[in-house]
């Protein structure tokens, strides 16, 4: 196992790193450093251990939100009630209408989870 030296909030750490994992580890260090510096720079928390706990909770919360979004996108759409006979336009079948409604519902579910309009 390879060892690399990194800096988090101005302090050096020597970390073990599996072969080929250095880019991912360095990216993780950058995320932790950014999260900790953001909390420190806000000025309300001074103790390094408290900053580390808050940063880890924030990162874990972000990860949980992303996982929930991915799970919502992967989940099958809720059953669509049959469309009224008058809803189908010329050249479309009831099956086409039902499929279109399912796709719209899946899009709504996927977009609702990320909190962004576009």
Beta strands, then each sheet from edge to edge (+ up, - down):
strand 1: 2-8
strand 2: 11-17
sheet 1: 1+ 2-
end
